[in-house]
Amino acid sequence: MNILDKIIQDKKREVALKKSIIPMEQLEASVLFNSRTKSLSKMLQNSASGIIAEHKRRSPSKQTINNSFSVEEVVLGYQNAGVCGISVLTDGKYFGGSLDDLLLAKASVSVPILRKEFVVDEYQILEAKAFGADAILLIAAVLDQKQIKKLSEFAQSLALEVLLEVHDLKELEQSIIPSLDMIGVNNRNLKTFEVSLENSINLASHIPDNFVKVSESGISDVNSIKSLQGFGYNGFLIGEHFMKTENAGESCQKFISELSKM
């Protein structure tokens, strides 16, 4: 069993336990549930940088990345740097995140927030809405087309945008449906954790132009972004590169400043 299979197995068990004690009606009664969401896809389309910066404490491949910042410090730093959106990892066991991180991010900034999670059930989409997300992530590697359609349509019914993550051409071709806003190409192989930007370049021409194109993982220099923009990418999800520094917001600010000079 690879790490992704293990994460999904644990996630299904976790969601079942949550559903047994917190009913959906309680999530729908959240003070944030009926709040207006912000469009991450529009922010990306109207931005010169297209940066989605990530709050990420650790990962299965790198273990601890950074535990020294509060959520508020990180996300405020990102917003001040001029990001288009902020991705918040909410998985606890493998990434050290939580729904509280999402809530604190929502309370701290005004830019769109993406809940980055291994979504396997509509319940998690209700959680995303109840805790302040503007967009959710769906991962093609763990969902079939029927599931992607059902989950994405449910998300859009709650005014949440959908970023679908793919890793290869087969996943992409099986997953293109109208109820998506953004298609993200993950440059990290989730089975080996090796990273190559060639993945985004190779898949770029296969993504229809009516979806906002996002490149994810392994982006650590402005030249990579300039190159990927040439292939039609508007969004760039960057986490580890900023989080591993002593000041994530400052690191992000320098990166965006450098990008604007090119």
C-alpha positions as CSV (number, residue, x, y, z in Angstrom):
1,M,0.0,0.0,0.0
2,N,1.5,3.4,-1.0
3,I,1.2,6.5,1.1
4,L,-1.7,7.9,-0.8
5,D,-3.7,4.7,-0.3
6,K,-3.0,4.8,3.4
7,I,-4.0,8.4,3.7
8,I,-7.3,7.7,2.0
9,Q,-8.0,4.7,4.1
10,D,-7.4,6.7,7.3
11,K,-9.5,9.6,5.9
12,K,-12.5,7.5,5.2
13,R,-12.4,6.1,8.8
14,E,-11.9,9.7,10.1
15,V,-14.9,11.1,8.2
16,A,-17.2,8.2,9.3
17,L,-16.3,8.9,13.0
18,K,-16.9,12.6,12.6
19,K,-20.3,12.0,10.9
20,S,-21.3,9.8,13.8
21,I,-21.0,12.6,16.4
22,I,-21.5,15.9,14.4
23,P,-24.6,15.8,12.2
24,M,-24.6,17.7,8.8
25,E,-27.3,20.0,10.2
26,Q,-24.9,21.3,12.8
27,L,-22.4,22.2,10.1
28,E,-25.1,23.9,8.1
29,A,-26.0,26.0,11.2
30,S,-22.5,27.5,11.3
31,V,-22.3,31.3,11.4
32,L,-20.1,31.1,8.3
33,F,-22.3,28.7,6.3
34,N,-24.3,31.4,4.4
35,S,-21.4,33.9,4.1
36,R,-20.5,35.0,0.5
37,T,-17.5,33.3,-0.9
38,K,-14.7,34.9,-2.9
39,S,-13.6,33.7,-6.4
40,L,-10.1,32.2,-6.4
41,S,-10.2,31.6,-10.2
42,K,-11.0,35.2,-10.9
43,M,-8.2,36.4,-8.7
44,L,-5.8,34.2,-10.6
45,Q,-7.0,35.3,-14.0
46,N,-6.6,39.0,-13.0
47,S,-3.1,38.7,-11.4
48,A,0.4,39.1,-12.7
49,S,1.8,36.6,-10.2
50,G,-0.9,34.0,-9.7
51,I,0.6,32.8,-6.4
52,I,-1.5,30.6,-4.1
53,A,0.7,30.4,-0.9
54,E,0.2,27.4,1.4
55,H,0.1,27.0,5.1
56,K,1.7,23.6,5.7
57,R,3.4,22.4,8.9
58,R,4.7,19.0,7.7
59,S,4.3,16.4,5.0
60,P,4.8,12.6,4.7
61,S,7.9,13.2,2.6
62,K,9.6,15.9,4.5
63,Q,8.2,15.4,8.1
64,T,8.3,18.7,9.9
65,I,8.7,21.7,7.6
66,N,7.9,24.5,10.2
67,N,6.0,24.5,13.5
68,S,7.2,27.8,14.8
69,F,4.6,30.2,13.2
70,S,1.0,30.8,14.2
71,V,-1.6,30.5,11.4
72,E,-2.4,34.2,11.7
73,E,1.3,35.2,11.2
74,V,1.7,33.0,8.1
75,V,-1.5,34.0,6.4
76,L,-1.2,37.7,7.2
77,G,2.3,37.6,5.8
78,Y,1.1,36.0,2.7
79,Q,-1.8,38.5,2.2
80,N,0.6,41.4,2.8
81,A,2.9,39.9,0.1
82,G,0.1,40.1,-2.4
83,V,-0.9,36.5,-3.0
84,C,-4.1,35.7,-4.9
85,G,-5.2,33.1,-2.5
86,I,-4.1,30.9,0.5
87,S,-4.2,27.1,0.7
88,V,-4.7,25.7,4.1
89,L,-3.9,22.0,4.7
90,T,-6.4,20.6,7.2
91,D,-5.3,16.9,7.4
92,G,-4.1,16.2,10.9
93,K,-2.3,12.9,10.9
94,Y,0.0,13.4,7.9
95,F,0.3,17.2,7.5
96,G,-0.3,18.5,11.1
97,G,-3.3,20.7,10.0
98,S,-6.8,21.1,11.3
99,L,-10.1,22.8,10.6
100,D,-9.2,25.3,13.2
101,D,-6.3,26.4,10.9
102,L,-9.0,27.1,8.2
103,L,-11.1,29.0,10.7
104,L,-8.1,31.1,11.9
105,A,-7.1,31.8,8.3
106,K,-10.6,33.0,7.5
107,A,-10.6,35.3,10.5
108,S,-7.2,36.8,9.6
109,V,-7.3,37.6,5.9
110,S,-9.7,38.7,3.1
111,V,-8.1,36.8,0.2
112,P,-9.8,33.6,-1.1
113,I,-9.0,30.5,0.9
114,L,-8.6,26.9,-0.5
115,R,-9.2,24.0,1.9
116,K,-6.6,21.5,0.9
117,E,-7.8,18.1,2.0
118,F,-8.2,14.5,0.8
119,V,-11.9,14.8,0.0
120,V,-13.8,11.6,-0.1
121,D,-17.3,12.6,1.1
122,E,-19.8,15.5,0.8
123,Y,-19.5,15.9,4.5
124,Q,-16.0,17.4,4.1
125,I,-17.4,19.9,1.6
126,L,-20.0,21.0,4.2
127,E,-17.1,21.3,6.7
128,A,-15.2,23.5,4.2
129,K,-18.1,25.8,3.9
130,A,-18.8,25.9,7.6
131,F,-15.2,26.7,8.5
132,G,-14.7,29.5,6.0
133,A,-13.3,28.1,2.8
134,D,-13.9,29.7,-0.6
135,A,-12.7,26.7,-2.7
136,I,-12.0,23.0,-2.2
137,L,-9.5,20.6,-3.7
138,L,-10.5,17.3,-5.3
139,I,-7.8,14.8,-6.2
140,A,-8.4,12.7,-9.4
141,A,-6.0,10.0,-8.2
142,V,-8.5,9.0,-5.5
143,L,-11.9,9.7,-7.1
144,D,-13.6,8.3,-10.2
145,Q,-15.4,10.5,-12.7
146,K,-18.8,9.9,-11.1
147,Q,-17.5,10.9,-7.7
148,I,-15.8,14.0,-9.1
149,K,-19.0,15.0,-10.7
150,K,-21.1,14.5,-7.6
151,L,-18.6,16.2,-5.2
152,S,-17.9,19.2,-7.6
153,E,-21.5,19.8,-8.3
154,F,-22.3,19.7,-4.6
155,A,-19.4,22.2,-3.9
156,Q,-20.7,24.6,-6.5
157,S,-24.2,24.4,-5.1
158,L,-22.7,25.9,-1.9
159,A,-20.8,28.6,-4.0
160,L,-17.5,26.9,-3.4
161,E,-15.1,26.8,-6.3
162,V,-13.4,23.5,-7.3
163,L,-9.7,22.9,-8.0
164,L,-9.3,19.5,-9.5
165,E,-5.8,18.0,-9.1
166,V,-4.4,15.6,-11.7
167,H,-1.0,13.9,-12.1
168,D,-1.1,12.5,-15.6
169,L,-2.9,12.5,-18.9
170,K,-5.1,9.6,-18.1
171,E,-6.4,11.2,-14.9
172,L,-7.0,14.5,-16.8
173,E,-8.9,13.0,-19.7
174,Q,-11.1,11.0,-17.3
175,S,-11.9,14.0,-15.1
176,I,-12.8,16.9,-17.4
177,I,-16.4,17.9,-16.6
178,P,-18.1,21.3,-16.6
179,S,-18.5,21.6,-12.8
180,L,-14.8,22.4,-12.2
181,D,-13.3,25.9,-12.0
182,M,-9.6,25.2,-12.0
183,I,-7.5,22.2,-13.0
184,G,-4.2,21.8,-11.2
185,V,-1.3,19.7,-12.3
186,N,0.7,18.2,-9.4
187,N,4.3,18.1,-10.3
188,R,4.9,15.6,-7.4
189,N,4.4,11.9,-8.0
190,L,2.2,11.0,-5.0
191,K,3.5,7.4,-5.0
192,T,7.3,8.2,-5.2
193,F,7.1,11.9,-4.1
194,E,9.6,12.8,-6.8
195,V,9.0,16.3,-8.4
196,S,9.3,17.5,-12.0
197,L,7.9,20.7,-13.6
198,E,7.9,18.8,-16.9
199,N,4.6,17.3,-15.7
200,S,2.8,20.7,-15.9
201,I,4.5,21.5,-19.3
202,N,3.5,18.1,-20.8
203,L,-0.2,18.4,-19.7
204,A,-0.7,22.1,-20.5
205,S,-2.0,21.7,-24.0
206,H,-4.5,19.0,-22.9
207,I,-6.3,21.3,-20.5
208,P,-9.2,23.1,-22.1
209,D,-8.9,26.9,-22.0
210,N,-12.2,27.4,-20.2
211,F,-10.5,26.1,-17.0
212,V,-7.9,28.1,-15.1
213,K,-4.6,26.2,-15.2
214,V,-2.7,25.8,-11.9
215,S,0.7,24.3,-11.4
216,E,1.3,22.7,-8.0
217,S,4.4,21.5,-6.1
218,G,8.1,21.9,-6.7
219,I,8.0,25.6,-7.7
220,S,10.9,27.4,-6.0
221,D,12.1,30.1,-8.4
222,V,10.6,32.9,-10.5
223,N,12.0,31.5,-13.7
224,S,9.9,28.4,-13.4
225,I,6.8,30.6,-13.1
226,K,7.7,32.7,-16.2
227,S,8.2,29.5,-18.1
228,L,4.9,28.0,-17.0
229,Q,3.0,31.2,-17.8
230,G,4.2,30.7,-21.3
231,F,2.2,27.4,-21.3
232,G,-1.0,29.1,-20.2
233,Y,-0.8,28.7,-16.4
234,N,-2.4,31.4,-14.3
235,G,-2.0,29.8,-10.9
236,F,1.0,28.5,-8.9
237,L,0.6,26.8,-5.6
238,I,3.7,27.2,-3.5
239,G,4.0,26.0,0.1
240,E,7.2,24.3,1.2
241,H,9.4,26.9,-0.4
242,F,8.0,29.7,1.8
243,M,7.2,27.6,4.9
244,K,10.7,26.2,5.3
245,T,12.1,29.8,5.8
246,E,12.3,31.8,9.0
247,N,9.6,34.1,7.8
248,A,7.1,32.7,5.3
249,G,5.4,36.0,4.6
250,E,8.7,37.8,4.0
251,S,10.0,35.0,1.8
252,C,6.8,35.2,-0.3
253,Q,7.0,39.0,-0.5
254,K,10.6,38.8,-1.9
255,F,9.5,36.1,-4.4
256,I,6.6,38.2,-5.7
257,S,8.7,41.3,-5.8
258,E,11.3,39.5,-7.9
259,L,8.7,38.1,-10.2
260,S,7.2,41.5,-10.8
261,K,10.6,42.8,-12.0
262,M,10.9,40.2,-14.8
